């Protein structure tokens, strides 16, 4: 019986901060299940063997299928084999950066499914399948400062992250009633130098009034690297008080 292994399920682990989180967890010896649209060779290279990493090619906009696959996997495992289990809902999508009247319904649908519906469905599957497990169970939802303040031409992204925060609060209340309830946190990871930032800086200035702020953060070197952001997120997960504040910022003391 191996009770020293830590299992982490991670969405959006093929690039950006998600990739960095996955690489660092593998380096620490975690067993990792990465769920993304595409597999990552960089992530595979960080694994010490085939049993340490599973990469699922899964479109998270198909939330029912993603949740089904996760439930099937977790239900097949022996709870006594694991020292802890953690779900990190990291994946997100920014639709076209424009006023809401210029964003297609399909684009909105995809952004909300990936950014909010999928984390809700995966969290539900995770909690149901591990309800009887005795090891520590954690759910980390990657939120954003934009879920806590409005921004023009970012209605879908802001709404998804605000929904993530409130969803986390609700489920934390539910789990607090259970004998071995999971601990949950919706965490803002800071401003990170990823492809999402490139997308924001490349928007049409006539559609995005705040573009200059994002451009200046890059030119003034105010962006955190994916690796540094990942290290701070992982350190936050390890905190003894993880979940005490269900909505938090990685920069919190």
WOMO-V906330 format. One record per helix or strand of 2 or more residues. SS is the DSSP state (H for helix, E for strand). FROM is the first residue (numbers start at 0). TO is the last residue. Records with the same first field share a line. If there is no record, write none. Layout:
# WOMO-V906330
SS: FROM-TO / FROM-TO
This chain:
# WOMO-V906330
E: 4-10 / 30-35 / 52-56 / 81-88 / 135-142 / 182-187 / 246-248
H: 15-26 / 40-45 / 62-74 / 78-80 / 99-101 / 104-128 / 144-146 / 154-174 / 194-200 / 210-218 / 225-236
